[in-house]
Amino acid sequence: MFSGLGLRNYCAHFLRGVLALTAAISLLPGTTSRAEDIAGISAAHLQAANELFVPAEYGEIVYQKNGHCPQQIFIIGQSHRSALTGQAGSDTVKVQAEIYRIGEWLIREKNVGLLLPEGFFQRTPNENVSLAEAARETIRLDNQTLEAELSDTRRFVNADMLLNTSYNIPLGQVEDEQLYRDIRHLLREARQENSLSVLSRLDGLQDERTAAMLQNIPEVVEEAFQTGRIDNRRAMFTIGLAHVGEIINILQHGSLRLPPAKSDLAEGEMSETTLKLLDQGYGVTVIIPRTLAENKQILRLAKLETE
């Protein structure tokens, strides 16, 4: 499966229908800015950061940790087609085009060699293809062609899929399939029963899913490196913007709070574990596309803007 729709966005759409909410995104509380950690949209910080990482016309950095490390994960906040109708919103194509340009720039300028899309499940990986045999023959897309591809309603297509095709960049699965299935099951149950009690369980499960994806990244990158699919430990992870607040929160604390699979803890208690990305010396940069960065309403709802 490679839907790219984003289950947290799916939950947000359905919850708005039940509760008649107008909010587009719901996230955990935002974060504060530090010299090494860039959180919240601060013009001075982001201008300086963009000179190092991302051209300003494509997007903005909203958080950075350990930017000096040779092994890096670039997290790009996504805007998806509607999870309920499959239709693009007024800015979806533009945002997807910016995501494509951010990814293209990271591949060409930062030697990023692996793409980790939310919602991707790898069924038949071709691990026998060496880096030399899979020499990258790029297909450059001009803006008109890019937007036409992303606007095509005859098939599902997004920036991740075009980057995979145009740059022959390998894909890696960080999605926890069981959590993904559990959330979809709960959504179907909530819609059938019109149950707010079911919906109330989804947010915690989504946080668990976000944490699981983050924890899976180092192993997936290392496997791709050891098998010769990539020549460095640099990857980009695309995920719905509704996850970004929780990701930044985890990165700032450097640890995860997860329900243990087997434990004597009382119901509702959580166990805490360290974040593998930081333990293993990765740097992390969180980027949002330019169109989203300029939408003050979305940024306020996402708690990614400082007043």
C-alpha positions in Angstrom: 0.0 0.0 0.0 1.2 3.5 -0.9 -1.7 5.7 -0.3 0.0 8.8 1.2 -3.4 9.9 2.6 -2.3 10.0 6.2 -4.4 8.4 8.9 -4.1 11.3 11.3 -5.5 13.6 8.6 -8.2 10.9 8.0 -9.1 11.1 11.7 -9.2 14.9 11.6 -11.6 14.9 8.6 -13.9 12.4 10.2 -13.9 14.0 13.7 -14.8 17.4 12.1 -17.8 15.8 10.5 -19.0 14.3 13.8 -18.3 17.3 15.9 -18.8 20.1 13.3 -15.4 21.5 14.0 -13.7 23.9 11.7 -10.1 23.2 12.7 -8.0 21.7 9.9 -5.3 20.2 12.1 -5.0 19.2 15.7 -1.6 18.8 17.3 0.2 18.6 20.7 1.5 21.8 22.1 4.3 23.6 20.2 7.9 24.0 21.2 10.4 26.8 22.0 13.4 28.0 20.0 17.0 27.2 21.0 20.4 27.7 19.3 20.6 24.1 18.1 16.8 23.4 18.2 14.7 25.5 15.8 11.0 25.2 16.7 8.3 27.6 15.9 8.5 29.9 12.8 11.1 32.5 13.7 12.0 34.5 10.6 15.6 35.2 11.6 16.3 31.5 12.6 14.6 30.1 9.5 16.3 32.5 7.1 19.7 31.4 8.4 18.7 27.8 8.4 17.4 27.9 4.9 20.7 29.2 3.6 22.2 26.0 4.8 19.5 23.5 3.9 16.5 24.4 1.8 15.9 27.1 -0.8 13.3 29.5 0.7 11.0 29.3 -2.3 10.4 25.6 -1.5 10.0 25.5 2.2 11.1 26.4 5.7 12.8 24.6 8.5 10.7 24.5 11.7 13.0 22.4 13.8 16.6 21.2 13.7 18.7 19.1 16.0 22.3 17.9 15.6 22.6 19.6 12.2 26.4 18.9 12.1 26.0 15.1 12.1 27.0 13.3 8.9 24.0 11.0 9.1 20.8 13.0 8.7 17.0 12.5 8.6 15.0 15.2 6.8 11.3 15.2 7.9 9.0 16.9 5.4 5.4 17.8 6.5 2.9 16.6 4.0 -0.5 17.9 2.8 -2.6 15.1 1.4 -5.6 14.7 -0.8 -8.8 14.3 1.2 -8.9 11.0 3.0 -12.7 10.9 2.6 -13.1 11.9 -1.0 -9.7 11.5 -2.6 -10.0 15.0 -4.0 -7.2 17.6 -3.8 -7.8 20.7 -1.8 -7.2 24.2 -3.2 -3.5 24.1 -2.3 -2.8 20.4 -2.4 -1.2 20.3 -5.8 1.0 23.4 -5.0 2.1 21.9 -1.7 2.9 18.5 -3.3 4.9 20.3 -6.0 6.9 22.1 -3.3 7.5 18.8 -1.5 8.8 17.4 -4.8 11.2 20.3 -5.2 12.4 20.0 -1.5 13.0 16.3 -2.1 14.7 16.9 -5.4 17.0 19.5 -3.8 17.9 17.1 -0.9 18.7 14.4 -3.4 20.9 16.6 -5.5 22.5 18.9 -3.0 22.5 16.8 0.3 23.1 13.4 -1.3 19.9 12.0 0.3 19.5 8.5 -1.0 16.5 6.9 0.7 12.8 8.0 0.8 10.6 6.9 3.7 6.9 7.7 3.0 4.2 7.5 5.5 1.6 4.8 4.5 4.1 2.8 2.4 4.3 -0.9 2.7 7.1 -2.6 0.9 6.1 -6.0 -0.4 8.8 -7.2 -2.8 12.0 -5.2 -2.2 14.7 -5.7 -4.8 17.7 -6.1 -2.5 19.8 -7.7 -5.2 20.2 -4.4 -7.0 23.4 -2.8 -6.0 24.1 0.9 -5.9 26.3 0.7 -9.0 23.6 -1.2 -11.0 21.0 1.3 -10.0 22.9 4.4 -11.2 20.5 7.3 -10.9 19.3 8.5 -14.3 17.2 11.5 -13.4 14.1 12.7 -15.2 13.8 16.5 -14.7 10.3 17.8 -14.6 9.6 21.5 -15.3 6.9 23.2 -13.2 4.1 22.8 -15.8 4.8 19.1 -16.2 5.1 18.6 -12.5 1.8 20.2 -11.6 0.1 18.4 -14.5 1.3 15.0 -13.1 0.2 15.9 -9.6 -3.2 17.1 -10.9 -4.0 13.9 -12.7 -7.2 12.5 -11.2 -7.2 9.3 -13.3 -4.7 7.7 -10.9 -3.3 8.4 -7.4 0.0 10.2 -7.6 1.9 12.3 -5.1 5.4 13.9 -4.7 6.8 10.7 -3.1 5.8 8.6 -6.1 7.2 11.1 -8.6 10.5 11.3 -6.7 10.8 7.6 -6.7 10.2 7.5 -10.5 12.1 10.5 -11.5 15.2 9.9 -9.4 15.2 6.2 -8.9 15.4 6.8 -5.2 14.7 3.6 -3.2 11.8 3.5 -0.7 11.9 2.2 2.8 9.0 1.1 5.1 8.9 2.7 8.5 5.2 2.4 8.9 4.0 0.0 11.6 1.5 -2.1 9.6 -0.5 -3.4 12.6 -1.0 0.1 14.1 -2.0 1.4 10.7 -4.6 -1.4 10.3 -5.9 -0.9 13.9 -6.4 2.8 13.3 -8.3 2.2 10.0 -10.4 -0.4 11.8 -11.3 2.1 14.5 -12.2 4.7 11.9 -14.6 2.3 10.2 -16.1 1.4 13.5 -16.5 5.0 14.5 -18.2 5.9 11.2 -20.6 2.9 11.4 -21.6 3.5 15.0 -21.2 7.3 15.1 -19.2 6.7 18.2 -17.3 9.5 20.0 -15.9 7.0 22.5 -14.2 5.2 19.6 -12.9 8.4 18.2 -11.4 9.3 21.6 -9.1 6.3 21.4 -7.7 7.3 18.1 -5.5 10.2 19.2 -3.5 8.1 21.6 -3.1 5.4 19.0 -1.9 7.9 16.4 0.7 9.2 18.8 1.8 5.6 19.3 2.0 5.2 15.5 4.1 8.4 15.1 6.5 7.2 17.8 6.8 3.7 16.2 7.6 5.2 12.8 10.4 7.4 14.3 11.8 4.4 16.2 11.9 2.3 13.0 13.9 4.8 10.9 17.4 3.9 12.0 17.0 0.2 11.4 15.5 0.8 7.9 18.3 3.2 7.0 21.0 0.9 8.3 19.5 -2.1 6.4 19.5 -0.1 3.2 23.1 1.0 3.8 24.4 -2.5 4.7 22.8 -4.1 1.6 24.3 -1.4 -0.7 21.0 0.2 -1.7 22.3 3.6 -0.4 25.9 4.9 0.0 25.3 7.0 3.1 22.9 7.2 6.1 20.8 10.1 4.8 17.1 9.8 4.2 13.9 11.9 4.0 10.7 11.0 5.8 7.5 12.4 4.4 4.5 12.5 6.8 1.3 14.4 7.3 1.6 17.8 8.9 -0.7 16.7 11.7 2.1 14.5 13.0 4.8 17.2 13.1 3.9 18.7 16.5 4.3 15.3 18.2 7.5 14.6 16.3 9.0 17.9 17.5 7.9 17.2 21.0 9.6 13.8 20.9 12.8 15.2 19.5 12.9 17.9 22.1 12.5 15.4 24.9 14.7 12.8 23.3 12.5 10.0 24.6 9.2 8.2 23.9 6.3 7.3 26.1 4.8 4.1 24.8 2.4 1.5 26.3 4.5 -1.6 27.1 3.4 -4.8 25.3 3.9 -6.8 28.5 4.1 -5.1 31.8 2.8 -5.0 35.3 2.1 -1.3 35.0 -1.4 -0.2 35.9 -3.9 0.6 33.1 -3.1 3.9 31.4 0.5 4.1 32.6 3.2 4.4 30.0 6.8 3.3 29.8 9.6 5.6 28.6 12.3 4.7 26.2 15.1 6.7 24.5 14.8 7.8 20.9 17.0 5.6 18.7 17.6 8.4 16.2 19.4 10.5 18.8 21.0 7.5 20.5 22.6 6.5 17.2 23.9 9.9 16.4 21.5 11.1 13.8 20.7 14.7 13.1 17.1 15.7 12.3 15.7 18.6 10.3 11.9 19.2 10.1 10.8 21.1 7.0 7.3 22.3 5.9 6.5 23.4 2.3 6.4 27.1 1.6 2.6 27.3 1.0 1.9 25.7 4.4 4.6 27.9 6.0 2.7 31.0 4.8 -0.7 29.8 5.9 -1.0 31.4 9.3 -4.3 29.7 10.2 -2.8 26.3 9.6 0.4 27.2 11.5 -1.6 28.4 14.5 -3.7 25.3 14.5 -0.6 23.2 14.2 1.2 25.2 16.9 4.1 25.8 14.6 4.0 29.5 14.8 5.3 31.8 17.6 3.4 35.0 18.0 
